[in-house]
């Protein structure tokens, strides 16, 4: 009887863990979508000539002028030298 209880508990925990993993993956997918939207808006602000493409000068100016972009660069550990590469 004890073995049966242990098996049920293990299966229950495994099922719950599986649901937690799926929920966490879904949350990460949603966060990724929101982050891409936020970056898209930042890039639109940085695109000074509205060409739909960012030049190095626009990136560099954006890093200086747009605080939100500067924060993203800092979080991603990207500095001026990295932008030039």
LINCOR-V533337 format. One record per residue. N is the residue number from 1. RES is the residue in three letters. PSI is psi as a letter, one per 40 degrees, with the letter a starting at -180 (none if undefined). OMEGA is omega as a letter, one per 20 degrees, with the letter a starting at -180 (none if undefined). Layout:
n=(N/N)
res=(RES/RES)
psi=(PSI/PSI)
omega=(OMEGA/OMEGA)
This chain:
n=(1/2/3/4/5/6/7/8/9/10/11/12/13/14/15/16/17/18/19/20/21/22/23/24/25/26/27/28/29/30/31/32/33/34/35/36/37/38/39/40/41/42/43/44/45/46/47/48/49/50/51/52/53/54/55/56/57/58/59/60/61/62/63/64/65/66/67/68/69/70/71/72/73/74/75/76/77/78/79/80/81/82/83/84/85)
res=(UNK/UNK/UNK/UNK/UNK/UNK/UNK/UNK/UNK/UNK/UNK/UNK/UNK/UNK/UNK/UNK/UNK/UNK/UNK/UNK/UNK/UNK/UNK/UNK/UNK/UNK/UNK/UNK/UNK/UNK/UNK/UNK/UNK/UNK/UNK/UNK/UNK/UNK/UNK/UNK/UNK/UNK/UNK/UNK/UNK/UNK/UNK/UNK/UNK/UNK/UNK/UNK/UNK/UNK/UNK/UNK/UNK/UNK/UNK/UNK/UNK/UNK/UNK/UNK/UNK/UNK/UNK/UNK/UNK/UNK/UNK/UNK/UNK/UNK/UNK/UNK/UNK/UNK/UNK/UNK/UNK/UNK/UNK/UNK/UNK)
psi=(d/d/d/d/d/d/d/d/d/d/d/d/d/d/d/d/d/d/d/d/d/d/d/d/d/d/d/d/d/d/d/d/d/d/d/d/d/d/d/d/d/d/d/d/d/d/g/d/e/f/e/e/i/h/i/d/d/d/d/d/d/d/d/d/d/h/d/d/d/d/d/d/d/d/d/e/f/h/a/d/d/d/d/e/none)
omega=(r/r/r/r/r/r/r/r/a/r/r/r/r/r/r/r/r/r/r/r/r/r/r/r/r/r/r/r/r/r/r/r/r/r/r/r/a/r/r/r/r/a/r/r/a/a/a/a/r/a/a/r/r/r/r/r/r/r/a/r/r/r/r/a/a/a/a/r/r/r/r/r/r/r/a/r/r/r/a/r/r/r/a/a/none)
